[in-house]
Amino acid sequence: MSKTSNIVDILEAGIRTESLRQKAIANNLANLQTPGYRRLDVKFKELLAKAMDSSGSVDLSKIKPQIYNPKNTPVKSNGNDVSLEVEIGEMVKNTLHHKAYIRLLQKKYRQIELAINLK
């Protein structure tokens, strides 16, 4: 696999992950007052880092983002651990990551297009 396609694959995997994370955040916000609801998050960076550290090539199609329950936030008296402030902060951060991935992918495709048009 060439470095260019590897970069494109990584950016596309990031975009898919941030889209899934946005859905998890929306679900958390929808359940802000639901008794017993525990917030969800998406695990991908850790999985990607582990795959990149291993020897051999990395098949990003086999690395899937995982929705999980972090259980590391304070629980309110109703058993719910969703914080509006935390979720809004996560949404802003997630949106910035998503935009960055999109811009980097656009730039990579422009570079490829320029290289093709130089011939």
Secondary structure as UniProt FT lines:
FT   HELIX           3..30
FT   TURN            31..33
FT   TURN            35..36
FT   STRAND          41..43
FT   HELIX           45..53
FT   HELIX           60..62
FT   STRAND          66..68
FT   TURN            77..78
FT   HELIX           84..117
//
